[in-house]
Amino acid sequence: MQPTSIPVTLPLFPELDRLLLEVLGRLSPSDWDRPTLAPAWNVRDVALHLLDGSLRSLSMLRDGHFAGPGPASGEYPDVVRYLNELNNSWVQAGQRLSPAVLLWLLELVGPAYNAFLASLDPAAPATFSVAWAGEAESTNLFHIAREYTEKWHHQQQIRQAVGQEAPLLEPALYRPFVATCLQALPYHYREVAAAEGTAVRFGITGVDTWFLLRAEGAWKLGLNYHGPVTAAVELAGEVAWRLFTKSLPRATAASHLIFQGPPSLTDPLYSLVTVMA
């Protein structure tokens, strides 16, 4: 089996920015108020959140400006609560901005944000680890890929709301998103007991096929495995992103999944989450 590696996503950010400005620039006034898959947020709110993510990263990680107290502790629930409060306070204040001003700010910050990411040493430790993959310390390469999944899935929430999902589902943009999210599988399966040599196949239709192999007391993620598999999952590519970002309820997800083998080896996919808040 060929071990997976963190996708190189940095070159994709300018195209993601271009597509975001394109879709937002074509919206009618009523489109900005359309509800999205993000709970309680409309299209305007998600666009504001995308702006916040870039500005906050530049302020904290580039400029060292950490305003206000952080989370009550490093425990997962406290971090999620802290992030939700930050996100919501920004969106509330952002209601003062017109769509034209919001577009202008997104166009202004995109190149600066991408230049900052390009300045990072990919192999150096990131300021914040990728917690949803179980890492206490992550490389900047993984941090950048995690940021790509954030920018990708929030734009797709906007596109889903206005019926324009296809551009981000192009393989050149979608496969890196999926490949980054699936880096969480070994950690997500850490409590799943299985004999050495057990293999589980994960197929995302129209994207690729990955494998989890039990070896040396842990689960290893890889590609191009040619041995026998104990279980298999086939997930419809057009909805995989929703499953990984908490916007596909289990009952709905079931209609897009095909399982083979023991449920103990397939059901954990339902709860794979690759977002913090």
C-alpha positions, 0 to 999 in steps of 0.5 A: 500500500502506498502511504498517503501524504498531505496534499499540496494545496497552496497553488489552489488558493488563488483559483478558489478566491477567483471562483468565490468573487465570481459567484458572489459578484453574480448574486442578486440582492435576495440571494445574499439572504438565502439560508445555507447549510451552516446553521443559522447563517445565510449567504452573507454570513458565510461570506463574512466568515470567509473574510474573518478567517483570512483577517484573523489569520493575518492578525494572529499568525502574521502579526502576532496580534491575539486580541482578548482572552483565549478559550477557558482551556485547551479541551476540545469543548472549550476550544469549540465554544470559544471559536463559535463565540468569535465566529458569531460576534464577527458575523453580527458586526458584519451585518453593517457591511454592504455586499459591495463592501464585503466583495471589495474586502474579500478581493483586497485580503485574498492576495495578502492572505495567500502571500502569507501562506506562501511565506511559511516553511511547509515543514516547520511546526504550525502555530495551531495543530490540526486537532480533528486529525488527532495531532498535537503538533502539525506542519505548516503543510497540513495547516495550509491544507486544513485552511484550504478545506475551510475555504473550500467548504464554506464557499461550497455552502454558498454555492449549494445555497444558490445552486452552483456547486459544480465548479468546486466539484472539479477533481483538481479542486475537490480531490485535495479537499477530500484527501485532506479530510480523510487524513482524519481517518486513522485517528477517527478509527483509533478505538476500532479494534481489528486484527492485524492486516484488516483492511477497509476500502473507502471509495468516493465516487468520481474522486478516488479510493483510499484504504485503512490498513491495520498494521503494527497496532494502528490504522494506516491510511493509504492508496493502491492497496491490492490485498483482500478487504474486510469491509468497504464503503462507497460514498457519493462524491457530490455529498461527501463534503457535506458528511465531513463538515457536519451538514449531512444528517445520518438518515440522509447520508444513509441514502448516499452510502453503500456498506459491505462488511461488519458495521463496526468497520463501516459505521464510524464514517458517519461521524467523521468530522473535519471542522472544529466549529 
